[in-house]
Amino acid sequence: MKLVWTIAAFGSLAWYVLLTGYVAVRGAKDIRAMLARLSSRKENRT
């Protein structure tokens, strides 16, 4: 029974780490895209 809980714990930890990494990468891409759009909009005004 201890083995089952150990596998469940490590599986949950791995899922959390992967999901957090995925969200961080997607968020960084979104922020870069937003900054690029703001930058291009600023350049078009001048």
C-alpha positions as CSV (number, residue, x, y, z in Angstrom):
1,M,0.0,0.0,0.0
2,K,2.9,2.3,0.7
3,L,4.1,1.9,-2.9
4,V,0.8,3.0,-4.2
5,W,0.9,6.2,-2.2
6,T,4.5,6.9,-3.2
7,I,3.6,6.5,-6.9
8,A,0.6,8.7,-6.4
9,A,2.6,11.4,-4.6
10,F,5.4,11.4,-7.2
11,G,2.8,11.4,-10.1
12,S,1.0,14.3,-8.6
13,L,4.3,16.2,-8.1
14,A,5.4,15.5,-11.7
15,W,2.0,16.7,-13.0
16,Y,2.2,19.9,-10.9
17,V,5.7,20.7,-12.1
18,L,4.8,20.0,-15.8
19,L,1.7,22.1,-15.6
20,T,3.4,25.0,-13.8
21,G,6.2,25.0,-16.4
22,Y,3.8,24.9,-19.3
23,V,1.8,27.9,-17.8
24,A,5.0,29.8,-17.2
25,V,6.3,29.3,-20.8
26,R,2.9,30.2,-22.3
27,G,2.7,33.3,-20.0
28,A,6.2,34.4,-21.0
29,K,5.2,34.1,-24.7
30,D,2.0,36.1,-24.2
31,I,3.9,38.9,-22.3
32,R,6.5,39.1,-25.1
33,A,3.8,39.3,-27.7
34,M,2.0,42.0,-25.8
35,L,5.1,44.0,-25.3
36,A,6.0,43.7,-29.0
37,R,2.5,44.9,-29.9
38,L,2.8,47.9,-27.6
39,S,6.2,48.7,-28.9
40,S,5.0,48.6,-32.5
41,R,2.0,50.7,-31.7
42,K,4.2,53.3,-30.0
43,E,6.5,53.4,-33.1
44,N,3.5,54.0,-35.4
45,R,2.4,57.0,-33.4
46,T,5.6,59.0,-33.9
